[in-house]
Amino acid sequence: MKNSIFCFPLLLVLFFSSTQLFAQNTKETKPNFIIIFTDDQGYGDLGTFGHPTIKTPYIDQMAVEGQKWTSFYVAANVCTPSRSAILTGRLPVRTGMYSNKRRVLFPDSDGGLPAYENTIAKLLKGAGYSTAAIGKWHLGHLPQYLPTSHGFDSYFGIPYSNDMDRVNDVTHQQAFLESKFEYFNVPLMRNTEVIERPADQNTITKRYAAEAVEFISSNKDKPFFLYLAHSLPHVPLFASGDFLGKSERGLYGDVIEEIDWSVGEILGALKDNGLDKNTYVIFTSDNGPWLVYNEQGGSSGSLYGGKGTSYEGGVRVPTVIWGPGNVKPGVISKMGSTLDLLPTITTLAGAKMPQDRVYDGFDLSPVFRGENATPRDEMFYYHGDRLFAVRKGDFKLYFYSNNPAGYPEKLAKLEKLTLYNLGHDPSERFDLADQNPEIVKEIEEIAKKHSAEMVFGATQLEKRIVSAQ
């Protein structure tokens, strides 16, 4: 009897110790995820992707310690549809986030990402994750479309592009050249409330970084998903006093170097909180650079075209994936896409993907681990509702053409299709259609099958608030 009495406290200690250990093991099996999504940053706008004067030491170090993806694509060549794709894993034409009349959402828009769509945040929240969105949203500014209606516990940021709500008495050229935040009456929001208008964009990158660090520190004891979508380097360009005039690339370089600093702040917060070995950080951009703004826009590097086109420079984006101990370092030339992030992240998190809809992404986690095979061998490039091109393996076949600078669009259906081997010719200089009729035919058949099976969602981008018409 005495032995039983003395053993009881010991059993309690063992019980609570094992419970605590189980909780720790459960936490370890649920990694954290951070997506850092820049706006209009070109393929050539990072040191690790070849820019000769923009210094990005933190992102470059991520590439050394993790994976640098050299053939990674967004699902659209402009903001709104691209952002819908990264969060839903579905082509924008399925979710209604497309239009050939209004290519993105505006402050007078009455549409947004439909409530029935699943986002990474919604799926991870169902698996016990804390979730936060910081930065540019651009998937609907009305309450029913904001991040807090799509699985995010909190939101801090500008709900659409930083060049919108321009004041009427300032010319377009003056507003962009002078880059005064007072010229753009954009709101800064916390959750569903406007807390500052106009948002002081000179400090916006620093404030986004501070919010990210605070979120990481506050959620160090539970799994989390952070979606940080920078408002820059979309024009107009802004940098804080610590970075203004400091880069060799002018104001555009100042902006990128401040974003790189913010990445360093996030990586530092992960290490300080002991989370660096259990967190995946994905850095990428929403589309190619806005070429029509000359030095205020970025660079596509060796790629052809820019924002507003589905040529490589408009849709192939600089991408780095970091996760010490979880991501095998290397340069990955296999195809990947922002569409693949939802299935990849849900797999790594042990979350369930509902089987009631079509997803356009693939689980890339085997590639993260260093396995050679990749499930993505095709990519479909849409311009609004038009299937502009299709890639199969190294070959990309074009059905349309448009202005490689993106604006004005001048979209035209090709009478003679063009074909490029992107493995040999990423700059798309040499049309190989005549030499490879069998490859042209194969990709045409892939496109026909894809189009026959595609079910378009009703467009959300053409809806306007009645009072604003």
Steps between C-alpha positions, in 0.01 A plus 500: 500500500782737596671427171181581311465834680861595433475391137196715427686836492769338287236381258358852483845640423554238230154567357546877473857458371385264227210731417740793468736292285209398279399863461857589400513215250164605359634853457808365329291306252316820406749734336444874461466668161580852384432622147668830408337630182638816338316717247632545144851378585670371187694180442827694491446716809691298761871453548464122489308529170772710340441867570842670498426793734199415722634348823274232655722313750220346707308358204829390342585313822156337492586375151832357621342326798183399315378458144516753218226420247589629152182391318224600739178656371205705613156419358435848359699799381327765717418546869148384586485171308855409603414555867188288478704214356773494767241477778249260339718271287251555216527680169334843518253409226354236734455741791359793304809714560552589134380744236614647172320828577621575853807289555520568876271620780462873568372712789159514328485121453212307654660159451769294662617149576179297553433375854472139382863491384751326724818689585820368655401689816154344516635146459780549753271669751293182493818311593568713808717774350511869591477705182580860407502709184723807481531738207326529167181293465338599167237226511213731600494792743141458621458319837375173350816470287771608745756254647295467821224344285743255339658313791738763635481580870632850438583747227724808486558667167383687192203320339596574137783647290694791647441718190122502532284778648725760337389852593330678211707819487831318441595374155587135445860585405548740791365247749743228397807718450469683833392191696323688779276269697248784544423474127348154554209483744535127562378365835707307751279244672513290811259210459190673355563856625688784330762629745690743275417684178698570298736227609851633558676285242844633588492272804275223370774239447635555852154478649421179313826353632418603858155339474656180367756483782229561759281226352789252503588579862136481613445161336827325578323231704251394231517438125440804279459616143606853407421652161706818456417670170710813459340804335831572323689526264172582320512868398487753661823411677567577867787428737566604859775743597736214589496376138414801286787587269718214625499251210691516173176438309320818604158507665398161361813346651434677831158335512631151426783532750252604772285199417812284529568656842145409603568141398802508730279621785264206448779243480653653813168474685473133406849429632448705817185301578654163415271452200746503210529119487122459486397773254478515122552847352401556137606820323353582160328773294146544364601565136774653289623861509299800381721586204317813384625689807863483386739545795212491746422148379706186539684259274404168341868409480554271203128440451274652232210724597368634828188560707180475297643235266511123515846491350760366740586843641140554605433172675832336598594642839803490733432236765695379803380230743675476836465248780814382682488123545179476297602642162798342326718784365544532127404676178171361369443540127187284504165670448306626798219748554329704767205270425702221662538669838155413635529123442864500611436690822188305592691175450789614720254623764298181501188695402224366276415637158126476425434286195195696385683712241781498245842620615768600250800455729728209585672391819863608466610374842700209347708758310551696823645181652736458207322232300565527130151463355253790483126463437471818291575450132244742354407863552200690362540875451183708495454861402161583644281222361730424203733202506807692383756216504570148632828353619571126484843398627750745355275612215259794512244551223335840444146551369494879550739792494496838672722798569806363687504817713153403617321830436312576283407135480431454124398136548486314165435138403794352312437377147822297525577349840846552650701248704802550725729262684529672837771264619728625222348841435337664806515835320257364236704613200481194274166376367525122450145429383596407143768256617274330757150447354442194722565703817269776374227242440553337841467830687201603287326179610586573866352849461181367335447244775563759771262751342227240448509409870531855637201640689522877530379672814289813457736799487529702821713776353230670293262565791487864613357668806181664371562838665845518338378459143 
